[in-house]
């Protein structure tokens, strides 16, 4: 389904932005704490976007199941693969976010 692909691409974009922002925050933490905090907050916001987009993907799949039964195996496989990749990236980003929080206490 095209909508799942589109949502997955947006999730990827949000993850890239979240990672970029937290990396910038960590780079600036000792030099410009106020700007670093802004970047850290933006990273958190991007992860909120990821969560919203992911919830929508799940809702689309649930509706498909309700209306048509199980998705075709290739569609389910693609979703599972993308979901796993996104979860790995999200975990790394959240670890960096937590490290930032600990570093600036």
N, C-alpha and C positions, 0 to 999 in steps of 0.2 A: 504494500500500500504506500502510495506516495506521501501521504500525511505522516506516516511513521518515519519515513526517510527524511522528510523536511524537519520534523521535530528532532530527530537524532542529530542532524547537522547543526541545528541551533544549540542543542545541548553541548556539542563539541565546541562550538564557538564560545559559549559561556564558560566552559571549563578552561579553555585557552586564556580567556580574559582573566578569570579568577586566579589562575596560576601566574600570569604576568604581573597582576597587581600585588599578589603576596610576595613575589620575588622582589619587586621594587620596594615594597615595605621593608623587607629584611635588609636590603642593600642600604636603605636610608635610616634605619632604626637608630644608629648612633650619631648620624650626621644632622638629620632634620626630622626629629621625632614627630612633629605635627603633620608634616607631609606623609611620613611613613604611616601614621595612624589613618590618614585619609585613604591611602592605598589599601591598607588592611581592611578598612570598612568596605571599600568597593569590592574587594575580593569576596567578602562575606555576602554582599548583595548579589554578586554574580552566582554564588552557590545557591542562593535563594531562588534565582531564576532557573538554575538547573533543576532544583526540586520541583518547581511548578511545571516545567516542561516534561519532566519525567512522569509526573502525575497524569499529565494529559496523554502521554503515550500509553500508559497503563489503562486509562479510561477508554481510549480508542480500541485497544486490544480486547478489553472486556466487552465492549459493545459489539465488536465483531463476533466474539464467541457467543454472545446472547442471540444475535441475529442470524448467524451463519454456521455456528459450531466452531470447532477448532480451526485455527489458521492453517494454511498450507505449511507443510514441514519446512520448506525453504524460507518462508516468511518468519516463522518462529525461530529458526536457526539464526537468521540474520539479526533479529531483535536480540536474541540471547547473546550473540557475539558482541554486538554494539553495547549492550547493557553491561556486559562484563568489562569491556574496555573502559567505558565511562566510569564504572565503579572503581576500577583501579586508579584512574586519574583523580577522581574525587577524593579517594582515601589519601593519596599523596598530598593533595592540596590541603585537606583538613589537617593533616599532620603538620604541614608548614604553617598553617594558620595558628595552630596550638603552640608550635615552637615560638612563633612571633609573640604571642600573648605572654608566654613564660619569659621570654627574653626582655620584654619591656616592663615587667612588673616593677 
